[in-house]
Amino acid sequence: MDTTTQKPPAPPSSQPAGDEAPARRGTARPGDRIFLALSRGSGIFVLVIMAAIAAFLTYRASMAIGKDEANFFTTFEWNPSGDPVEFGIAVLAFGTIVSSVIAMAIAVPVAVGIALFITHYAPRRLGGTIAYVIDLLAAVPSIVYGLWGALVLVPHLDGLYGWLDTYLGWTGVLEWNGGAPRSLFTVGILLAIMILPIITNVSREVFRQAPRMHEEAALALGATRWEVIRMSVLPFGRSGVISASMLGLGRALGETMAVAMVLSPTFDISASLLDPGGGTFAQNIASKFNEATETGRDALIASGLVLFVITLLVNGAARLIIARRKEYSGANA
């Protein structure tokens, strides 16, 4: 006869197992509820502001485009106060995109190189000094960059323009026919200097977060310093560099005063980037807003709507690129 006594089963616990209990207790605290409400409200508030901006721009733009007798996207003219009303954004879109692409082509490689030098090559004291100088460049106002570009950069670009014309003028894109170097290429150089601190600072912080153990393992296997950077640091910081580049591109697309002080605006598109002329959305709005009529201001707002859409598309494309490279993001390292 089995005399073994069996203990009755323990009653099921009402407390959730694992990490669910602290999580549920945490959300029940007043501070957590307040923080959750504030965070959610802030996100919704940003979306409401974006929607309000889009609605305002769309409404005023529709009023102007309804009066436009020309094609808004292909016309090489800006005369919203004339009779008939004719204006278009072809020149502005071309100038904005081209000058920003030139700025990115110059600034991104230089910024990444500076960030790598500060974090992986330079002695600590020298790297700190260079980082401090880069931080100071980020604090310089746009109007100061514009004055420097107009008084210093433009008068000293004749030599560079002559060299480009001599060796690359056969392409037609870099042909120089004389005249003051107040062109989209000059604007691109100035914008590259302006966005350089933004891209450098963000890239530097991303490269500093690269796993030290990965670098030491590569060195232990006999990799050179460049191979360590190529195999460990750059893949880890790729998404961060893309984000930094998009921040810089956002400033390049919307820069106003510096471009207005350097560029000689004309409503035509030249095959050569070195010929004076062209225009950008922000420069055109800044230079014409005060003297514009009501229809002219609506036309400028319509061009601002196009710039708004371009900025959203650029940021959306950056998010897609980063999402495809999640294995290299710092959060998943």
Buried (B, 14 or more C-beta within 10 A) or exposed (E): EEEEEEEEEEEEEEEEEEEEEEEEEEEEEEEEEEEEEEEEEEEEEEEEEEEEEBEEBBEBBEBBBEBBEBEBEEBBBBBBBEEEBBBBBBBBBBBBBBBBBBBBEBBBEBBBEBBBBBBBEBEEEEBEEBBEEBEEBEEEEBEEBBBBBBEEBBEEBEEBBBEBBEEBBEEEBBBBEEEEBBBBBBBBBBBBBBBBBBBBBBBBBBBBBBEEEBBEEBBEEEBEBEEBBEBBBBBBBBBBBBBBBBBBBBBBBBBBBBBBBBBBBBBEBBEBBBBBBBBBBBBBBBBBEEEBEEBBBBBBBBBBBBBBEBBEEBBEEBEEBBEEEEEBBBEEE
